[in-house]
Amino acid sequence: MSDLIPNAPEPIKKAPVKISKLVGVKGMNDLLPPDSYIWEKLERSLIGLAKTYGYQNIRTPILEHTGVFLRGIGEVTDIVEKEMYSFEDRLNGEQLTLRPEGTAAVVRACVENNLLYDGPRRLYYIGPMFRHERPQRGRYRQFHQFGIEALGFAGPEIDAEIILMCQRLWDDLGISGLRLEINSLGNESERLAHRQALVTYFESNISLLDEDSVRRLKLNPLRILDTKNPSMQELVELAPQLINFLGEESLAHFEQLQQILKANNIVFKINPRLVRGLDYYNLTVFEWITDQLGAQGTVAGGGRYDPLIERMGGKPAPACGWAMGIERIVELMKEQGLTDEQTTQCDVYVVHSGGKTIIPAMVGAEVLRSAGVDVMVHASPDGKVSSFKSQMKKADASGALFALIIGENELEANSFLLKDLRRSGNQSSYPMEELLDQVIDAIVSEND
């Protein structure tokens, strides 16, 4: 342009704009293949476990009113005080929170929808939870839980049932080395008597308490027993034990639970310091613990929470349940070599020569898929027809049992080639009308 117009200024050359790479939020990780295959396998096991015991799926929103967790979890807990992702909805001023755990949300849904109107419910959930804590091995800011909730059942047999479910899961997955710890928190009056004894004991040793424990002393002294501060362990060990305050009914509940576990050959240890981290528990509490994942050794835990349904605005009803972190179980499976990676993306890989062969390739693939066969049709990354050699490499890399080949010659003869990729390497030609029968027979024969 400056050559055509006299005295025209030279065009300004703009520096190329550097586009920064976007990254995920710290502690909220992507799930990528092949790990996603391990997760799918675990999720299938979990859902199958729930169905084995007659539990039905419930799904709640990841966003709840903040009050659901303030009331359900308890204000004097690490979750509420330090870890919740809470914010004000700028459209209507509502206080909302990304769910940090599943039980309070499930109970809210049951109360709101009157789910117990016709009797008790066995429910399970699976999905993401959110806590603002320091990311560490198997513990992330977005993490995933599977949980069991048995609502409306008062007897110790349901406490035992949900513990037996855990043991069955470990057996099904092949996980070893977990230990079960159980305790009883009794009922409200027993906990109040124990609470007063704890306050008296810790007040007489207040100089030995850390800052968190001093704060909890008046609000929730039971939580002091859950401290991870090494310098306080001896003090906690000598504190009054709740089991010594249990009445006849609570002791009978705890004793029958133990009898059922023993009858099913479940090995457990009674831990009088086991209190769990949430306010809503009573009577039975339990944890499954490992030494293979560092300092945070609990992989699943739960217990009975009879007061929660009434606390959430429903008619009084007993309840119990447990939850496990899926990330932690996956880490444990990896640690124990139980995570065989997926090597097969499909049963049949369709190879074609482009042009008119694409249509029979796509039609044949859909016929096979309708019969339950997993099929991948070759697609070129650049839109051009790939060579047969290149396509066969892709077919082999896919882990497919067979390559189904449709070239120009096959199109003319209305036929296809079927090549065995895993055993003999042989290939045979068949009429197109025999496609389904020949492929199904070949897969069955391959798996025999």
Disulfide bonds with the S-S distance in Angstrom:
none
